[in-house]
Every structure is written in C-alpha cells, then in structure tokens.
Amino acid sequence: MNLNLTGNHVEITSAMRDYVTSKINKITRHFDHVIDVSVILSVEKHKQKAEANVHVKGKDIFVEADGENMYASIDSLIDKLDRQILKHKEKNLERRNQGSLKTQEFNQPE
C-alpha cells in the first residue's frame, strides 16, 4: 500500500504523519486489497479539512471531513472511510456468494 500525505496551507509534522499512518493501518486490517491512499490535509480560515482518496481493486473511494481541530478531522475521516471500505467489501462478498448460489441452483439434481 502506498500512502501519499500532502498539506495545503499546513505543515505536516512527524506527529501528524504518524497519526495518519496508524489510522490508515486500521483500514488495511479490515480490507487488505488497498492499492493506494492519498490524504490531503488543508486549512481554510478556521476550518481544518482532511480528504482521502483510496484506490482499491475496481473502485476509487473519496471521503472528506472537516472540523475545528485537525486530529478530530482525521478521526472523522477515518470513520467515514472505514464505513465506505466495509460497504465495498460486503458488496464484493455478496456478489461472489450470489454467483456461487446461482451455480448451485443449476447443478442440483431433481
């Protein structure tokens, strides 16, 4: 998994980088087919914003979150991203299971 972390109008400190990396590892525990993750942290007036674009096999998932604190924005971003990743994983499992059920229906002797 490649992690690209950039900052707009904010300096990325080593503590921020470590925090984002540890949170992103939570997502790879749930779904290990993550190819690439791009995280953008930005500051606009009094709003701290975090965006993530995750490339998984067959889909790109984009999530954004904002708040008054950068760490709270990152937490909110990871929660949203985790829900999207689990939703994508469940859809893939349903598709595989439905395909196997269809073949079982046709192969049953009467």
C-alpha positions as a printed Julia matrix, in Angstrom:
110×3 Matrix{Float64}:
   0.0     0.0     0.0
   1.3     3.41   -0.99
   0.49    6.36    1.26
   0.74    9.89   -0.13
   0.28   12.62    2.5
   0.19   16.28    1.44
  -0.69   19.52    3.17
  -2.29   22.69    1.8
  -1.5    25.75    3.94
  -0.37   23.47    6.74
   2.97   21.91    7.58
   2.83   18.14    8.0
   4.66   17.32   11.23
   6.06   13.91   12.06
   3.36   13.52   14.74
   0.64   14.15   12.14
   2.26   11.72    9.72
   2.48    9.02   12.41
  -1.13    9.64   13.46
  -2.46    9.35    9.9
  -0.34    6.25    9.24
  -1.58    4.49   12.36
  -5.2     5.32   11.49
  -4.81    4.15    7.88
  -3.46    0.83    9.16
  -6.88    0.31   10.8
  -8.41    0.3     7.33
  -5.92   -2.18    5.94
  -6.84   -4.55    8.8
 -10.44   -4.62    7.55
  -9.68   -4.74    3.84
  -6.23   -5.76    2.64
  -6.73   -5.05   -1.09
  -5.96   -1.33   -0.74
  -3.57   -0.29   -3.53
  -3.01    3.41   -2.97
  -4.08    6.04   -0.4
  -3.79    9.78   -0.94
  -4.52   12.04    2.05
  -4.71   15.84    1.79
  -4.77   17.96    4.95
  -5.7    21.61    4.48
  -6.57   24.72    6.47
  -9.1    27.28    5.21
  -9.74   30.17    7.6
 -10.94   28.44   10.8
 -11.82   25.12    9.18
  -9.42   22.18    9.31
 -10.14   19.79    6.44
  -8.98   16.26    5.69
  -9.59   14.45    2.4
  -8.7    10.93    1.37
  -8.8     9.15   -1.97
  -8.39    5.38   -1.68
  -7.75    3.23   -4.73
  -8.92   -0.36   -4.32
  -9.32   -3.02   -6.95
 -12.21   -1.93   -9.16
 -13.09    1.32   -7.39
 -11.85    4.67   -6.12
 -13.3     5.83   -2.8
 -13.26    9.54   -1.92
 -14.06   10.83    1.58
 -13.72   14.25    3.18
 -14.24   15.6     6.69
 -13.75   18.95    8.34
 -13.75   20.42   11.82
 -12.05   22.9    14.11
  -9.21   20.52   15.06
  -7.02   18.65   12.56
  -6.85   15.48   14.66
 -10.66   15.45   15.04
 -10.95   15.88   11.27
  -8.62   12.94   10.72
 -10.63   10.78   13.16
 -13.88   11.67   11.4
 -12.28   10.98    8.03
 -11.08    7.54    9.11
 -14.52    6.64   10.5
 -16.2     7.6     7.22
 -13.54    5.83    5.2
 -13.86    2.69    7.32
 -17.62    2.57    6.69
 -17.11    3.01    2.94
 -14.43    0.31    2.8
 -16.6    -2.17    4.75
 -19.55   -1.36    2.46
 -17.38   -2.05   -0.6
 -16.09   -5.29    0.95
 -19.61   -6.51    1.75
 -20.79   -5.77   -1.8
 -17.92   -7.82   -3.2
 -18.71  -10.71   -0.84
 -22.4   -10.62   -1.81
 -21.53  -10.7    -5.49
 -19.25  -13.7    -5.03
 -21.76  -15.55   -2.88
 -24.66  -14.87   -5.25
 -22.6   -16.19   -8.14
 -21.88  -19.43   -6.28
 -25.55  -19.78   -5.26
 -26.66  -19.46   -8.87
 -24.33  -22.24   -9.96
 -25.56  -24.41   -7.07
 -29.18  -23.95   -8.16
 -28.42  -25.12  -11.68
 -26.38  -28.11  -10.57
 -28.95  -29.57   -8.16
 -30.43  -32.89   -9.32
 -34.21  -33.19   -9.22
